[in-house]
């Protein structure tokens, strides 16, 4: 499986990624980028997945309609790593919400 998507993220997307990390850390499945403008990503923690591994799904709702789920042997600190990466992105490229 190989794929690539060019994405432009906004502050809402980054905030929702924070919420996804919180949800997955609490042991529940979560989805990200559900706006319909890009592929949707779903994450199911190992404790609730069919495979016993963290499962990541990608559903290309905007173009091909392909949906793939991949079991991943995620390291135990992957959520903390993603929080650190998110903090680095925010510090380098502070995004502000659009004024209405």
C-alpha positions as protocol buffer text, in pm:
chain_id: "A"
residue {
  index: 1
  type: UNK
  ca { x: 0 y: 0 z: 0 }
}
residue {
  index: 2
  type: UNK
  ca { x: 135 y: 338 z: -93 }
}
residue {
  index: 3
  type: UNK
  ca { x: -39 y: 672 z: -96 }
}
residue {
  index: 4
  type: UNK
  ca { x: 18 y: 1040 z: -64 }
}
residue {
  index: 5
  type: UNK
  ca { x: -205 y: 1337 z: 5 }
}
residue {
  index: 6
  type: UNK
  ca { x: -112 y: 1703 z: 8 }
}
residue {
  index: 7
  type: UNK
  ca { x: -290 y: 1867 z: 300 }
}
residue {
  index: 8
  type: UNK
  ca { x: -324 y: 2220 z: 422 }
}
residue {
  index: 9
  type: UNK
  ca { x: -396 y: 2215 z: 794 }
}
residue {
  index: 10
  type: UNK
  ca { x: -556 y: 2490 z: 995 }
}
residue {
  index: 11
  type: UNK
  ca { x: -578 y: 2555 z: 1368 }
}
residue {
  index: 12
  type: UNK
  ca { x: -905 y: 2362 z: 1389 }
}
residue {
  index: 13
  type: UNK
  ca { x: -734 y: 2054 z: 1238 }
}
residue {
  index: 14
  type: UNK
  ca { x: -455 y: 2074 z: 1495 }
}
residue {
  index: 15
  type: UNK
  ca { x: -705 y: 2118 z: 1779 }
}
residue {
  index: 16
  type: UNK
  ca { x: -901 y: 1818 z: 1655 }
}
residue {
  index: 17
  type: UNK
  ca { x: -578 y: 1611 z: 1639 }
}
residue {
  index: 18
  type: UNK
  ca { x: -528 y: 1695 z: 2008 }
}
residue {
  index: 19
  type: UNK
  ca { x: -879 y: 1565 z: 2076 }
}
residue {
  index: 20
  type: UNK
  ca { x: -809 y: 1247 z: 1876 }
}
residue {
  index: 21
  type: UNK
  ca { x: -496 y: 1180 z: 2083 }
}
residue {
  index: 22
  type: UNK
  ca { x: -696 y: 1233 z: 2404 }
}
residue {
  index: 23
  type: UNK
  ca { x: -972 y: 997 z: 2285 }
}
residue {
  index: 24
  type: UNK
  ca { x: -735 y: 721 z: 2174 }
}
residue {
  index: 25
  type: UNK
  ca { x: -535 y: 755 z: 2496 }
}
residue {
  index: 26
  type: UNK
  ca { x: -858 y: 695 z: 2690 }
}
residue {
  index: 27
  type: UNK
  ca { x: -904 y: 364 z: 2504 }
}
residue {
  index: 28
  type: UNK
  ca { x: -1165 y: 469 z: 2248 }
}
residue {
  index: 29
  type: UNK
  ca { x: -1151 y: 487 z: 1868 }
}
residue {
  index: 30
  type: UNK
  ca { x: -1136 y: 827 z: 1702 }
}
residue {
  index: 31
  type: UNK
  ca { x: -1151 y: 985 z: 1355 }
}
residue {
  index: 32
  type: UNK
  ca { x: -961 y: 1284 z: 1219 }
}
residue {
  index: 33
  type: UNK
  ca { x: -1015 y: 1509 z: 917 }
}
residue {
  index: 34
  type: UNK
  ca { x: -1383 y: 1435 z: 873 }
}
residue {
  index: 35
  type: UNK
  ca { x: -1458 y: 1757 z: 686 }
}
residue {
  index: 36
  type: UNK
  ca { x: -1476 y: 1581 z: 350 }
}
residue {
  index: 37
  type: UNK
  ca { x: -1192 y: 1786 z: 198 }
}
residue {
  index: 38
  type: UNK
  ca { x: -927 y: 1517 z: 251 }
}
residue {
  index: 39
  type: UNK
  ca { x: -891 y: 1148 z: 335 }
}
residue {
  index: 40
  type: UNK
  ca { x: -1037 y: 1058 z: 677 }
}
residue {
  index: 41
  type: UNK
  ca { x: -809 y: 887 z: 927 }
}
residue {
  index: 42
  type: UNK
  ca { x: -940 y: 655 z: 1198 }
}
residue {
  index: 43
  type: UNK
  ca { x: -744 y: 511 z: 1489 }
}
residue {
  index: 44
  type: UNK
  ca { x: -852 y: 221 z: 1707 }
}
residue {
  index: 45
  type: UNK
  ca { x: -637 y: 145 z: 2012 }
}
residue {
  index: 46
  type: UNK
  ca { x: -495 y: -205 z: 2047 }
}
residue {
  index: 47
  type: UNK
  ca { x: -722 y: -282 z: 2343 }
}
residue {
  index: 48
  type: UNK
  ca { x: -1038 y: -259 z: 2128 }
}
residue {
  index: 49
  type: UNK
  ca { x: -913 y: -358 z: 1782 }
}
residue {
  index: 50
  type: UNK
  ca { x: -980 y: -692 z: 1616 }
}
residue {
  index: 51
  type: UNK
  ca { x: -608 y: -751 z: 1551 }
}
residue {
  index: 52
  type: UNK
  ca { x: -482 y: -673 z: 1902 }
}
residue {
  index: 53
  type: UNK
  ca { x: -267 y: -395 z: 1748 }
}
residue {
  index: 54
  type: UNK
  ca { x: -338 y: -28 z: 1706 }
}
residue {
  index: 55
  type: UNK
  ca { x: -532 y: -6 z: 1380 }
}
residue {
  index: 56
  type: UNK
  ca { x: -510 y: 295 z: 1151 }
}
residue {
  index: 57
  type: UNK
  ca { x: -763 y: 336 z: 875 }
}
residue {
  index: 58
  type: UNK
  ca { x: -760 y: 574 z: 581 }
}
residue {
  index: 59
  type: UNK
  ca { x: -1074 y: 638 z: 379 }
}
residue {
  index: 60
  type: UNK
  ca { x: -1031 y: 852 z: 70 }
}
residue {
  index: 61
  type: UNK
  ca { x: -1377 y: 1006 z: 68 }
}
residue {
  index: 62
  type: UNK
  ca { x: -1281 y: 1282 z: -175 }
}
residue {
  index: 63
  type: UNK
  ca { x: -1153 y: 1087 z: -474 }
}
residue {
  index: 64
  type: UNK
  ca { x: -1096 y: 712 z: -501 }
}
residue {
  index: 65
  type: UNK
  ca { x: -1330 y: 593 z: -221 }
}
residue {
  index: 66
  type: UNK
  ca { x: -1057 y: 345 z: -118 }
}
residue {
  index: 67
  type: UNK
  ca { x: -1067 y: 239 z: 246 }
}
residue {
  index: 68
  type: UNK
  ca { x: -776 y: 55 z: 404 }
}
residue {
  index: 69
  type: UNK
  ca { x: -714 y: -49 z: 764 }
}
residue {
  index: 70
  type: UNK
  ca { x: -361 y: -136 z: 872 }
}
residue {
  index: 71
  type: UNK
  ca { x: -269 y: -295 z: 1207 }
}
residue {
  index: 72
  type: UNK
  ca { x: 41 y: -126 z: 1350 }
}
residue {
  index: 73
  type: UNK
  ca { x: 264 y: -239 z: 1635 }
}
residue {
  index: 74
  type: UNK
  ca { x: 279 y: 114 z: 1774 }
}
residue {
  index: 75
  type: UNK
  ca { x: 543 y: 189 z: 2038 }
}
residue {
  index: 76
  type: UNK
  ca { x: 402 y: 250 z: 2384 }
}
residue {
  index: 77
  type: UNK
  ca { x: 500 y: 617 z: 2371 }
}
residue {
  index: 78
  type: UNK
  ca { x: 351 y: 701 z: 2031 }
}
residue {
  index: 79
  type: UNK
  ca { x: 86 y: 933 z: 2175 }
}
residue {
  index: 80
  type: UNK
  ca { x: 347 y: 1127 z: 2374 }
}
residue {
  index: 81
  type: UNK
  ca { x: 562 y: 1151 z: 2059 }
}
residue {
  index: 82
  type: UNK
  ca { x: 269 y: 1290 z: 1863 }
}
residue {
  index: 83
  type: UNK
  ca { x: 196 y: 1544 z: 2136 }
}
residue {
  index: 84
  type: UNK
  ca { x: 561 y: 1659 z: 2115 }
}
residue {
  index: 85
  type: UNK
  ca { x: 543 y: 1682 z: 1735 }
}
residue {
  index: 86
  type: UNK
  ca { x: 220 y: 1877 z: 1759 }
}
residue {
  index: 87
  type: UNK
  ca { x: 378 y: 2120 z: 2007 }
}
residue {
  index: 88
  type: UNK
  ca { x: 674 y: 2165 z: 1769 }
}
residue {
  index: 89
  type: UNK
  ca { x: 442 y: 2242 z: 1477 }
}
residue {
  index: 90
  type: UNK
  ca { x: 246 y: 2492 z: 1683 }
}
residue {
  index: 91
  type: UNK
  ca { x: 563 y: 2666 z: 1805 }
}
residue {
  index: 92
  type: UNK
  ca { x: 711 y: 2696 z: 1454 }
}
residue {
  index: 93
  type: UNK
  ca { x: 395 y: 2789 z: 1269 }
}
residue {
  index: 94
  type: UNK
  ca { x: 145 y: 2948 z: 1503 }
}
residue {
  index: 95
  type: UNK
  ca { x: -192 y: 2931 z: 1334 }
}
residue {
  index: 96
  type: UNK
  ca { x: -467 y: 3164 z: 1438 }
}
residue {
  index: 97
  type: UNK
  ca { x: -834 y: 3106 z: 1376 }
}
residue {
  index: 98
  type: UNK
  ca { x: -991 y: 3293 z: 1086 }
}
residue {
  index: 99
  type: UNK
  ca { x: -1171 y: 3605 z: 1204 }
}
residue {
  index: 100
  type: UNK
  ca { x: -1532 y: 3584 z: 1096 }
}
